[in-house]
Amino acid sequence: MAEIDVGGAEDLGPGSVRGAGRWAVVNVDGMRFAVTRRCRHLGADLADGTVSADGCLVCPWHQSAYDPTTGRMVVGPQGIFAKVPGLGLFFKTLTRVAPLGRRRVIERDGRVLVDS
């Protein structure tokens, strides 16, 4: 399996998010995870997202939140979308059936790599 170089380990510290190919690489308290980088809601680039205080990857457009260990949405779309009845539940259910893809992240020789 090929590997994608994400960057230097010192540049991907806790709370950081970085894109690498089709992956958003997230560092949650020193643990790194890779998930596919398109939000299930409207396709926003999750590599532009943030890490919440509880360790979720938060979408930059509508603040949906994903658990990077499972790929499941744990908070549905916010803002005006939060007012649409059942929308958040629909997307949370969708990601139970079809979660974000996940890949193993490793550190080797000071570099962070994703199995592709």
N, C-alpha and C positions, 0 to 999 in steps of 0.2 A: 504494500500500500504506500502511495506517495505521501509526502508530508508538505504542508504549507508553512513557510516561515512567517510567523506573526510579528516578530521583532525581539528586541532585547528584553530579558526578564525584568531588568530594572525599569523599563518603560511601561510595563504592564503590571503595576502594583495594585494593591487592594483598592477596590472601587472603580477600577478602570474598565473601559470597553473599547475594543478595537476590531475593525473589520479585517478579514483575511479571506480572500476569495469569496465563496458563498457563505462564510461563517462569521458570526459575531462572537468574539472571544471575551469572556467576562471573568473578572477576578473578584471573588467574594471571599473576603477575609483570608486571602492567601491561597484559596483554592480556585483553580482556573477551569472554566467550562466553555465548550463551543456549542452553539446552537445555530440553526439556519437563520439567516439575518433578515428575513421578511416577516413582518407582523401579519398575523392571520386576519386582522381586522381590515385594513386597507393597504397593506403591502409596504408600510414604512420601513426604512432601513434601521433595523435594531442596533446596528453598529454605531448609530448616532444617538443611541439611548443612554440611560444612566442606570446606576445600581442603587436601589432603594436601601433604606436602613435595615430592612428585613431580608436583604440579599436577593431581591428579585430584579430582573432586567426589565426596565420600564421603557415603553415605546415613546419615541420623541414626539409623535403627533398627537395621540389621544390618551396617553398614560395607561394603556393596558399594561399589566405586569405579568411576567412569566417566571416560573420557577426554573432556573437554568439546570437543575439536576434532573428534571423530568421533561422539560419542554412544554409543560402545561400552563395555560393562562390561569392565573389565580385572581386577577382583578380585571374585569371587563373594561371596554372603552369608557373613558370619562368625558367630562364636558357635556356638550349638548347630546352626545350619544348615550350618556348615562340615563337620560330621560326617556329613551326609547324602551318601552316595556319588553322584557325578555331578551334584549340584544346581548347584554353581558352574559347571561346564562347560556345563550346559544353558542357564543364563542368559547366559553369555558367548557361546554360539553363537546364542541368540535375538537378542542385540543386534548380531550381525554381519548378520543378515537384517533385523531391525527395530530399528535403533538409536534412541536418544532423538532426537526432532525437534530441529532446530537452526535458529536464526535469526541474522541479522546484528545486531551491536551497534555503535552509533555514538555518538560524543560530539559534541554541538553546543551552543555557547553555555554550556558548563559543565554540561550535562545529559547523562545517559546515556539512550539510547533503543534500543528493540528494534523491528525491523520485525515487524509482526504479520501 
